[in-house]
Amino acid sequence: MVGNIYFINMPYSDFKQVKGRPVLVFKSIDKDDLLILPLTSNLKREGILITDNDIEDGKLKKESVIIVPKLTAIDSSLIKGSRFIASLKETSFTKVKRELCLKLGC
């Protein structure tokens, strides 16, 4: 699951509304919680550009940007039953980890 991109109903920060959005599963915290990073097709957005060259399995509809450091914790039930889009190559996932660490000041 970690390193995979899914299309989920992502809650807004007010938790009152949701929006369908692709997300990258960054880390499994425990059996119930995951850390995710949202994706956008707005290539002007700050983050990490990913293309089909970054994909191990699956396919992106469009080139996308992983919005770093918009790290969000969600309940794993939001992923279960959602649509799998793709999985990142290990080298691309390592790039995401490095960039997130830089943004968070690790």
Secondary structure, DSSP 8 states (H G I E B T S, - for coil): -TTEEEEEEEE-TTSS-EEEEEEEEEEE-SSSEEEEEEEES-TTSSSEEE-GGGEEEE--SS-EEE-TT--EEEEGGGTTTSEEEEEE-HHHHHHHHHHHHHHHT-
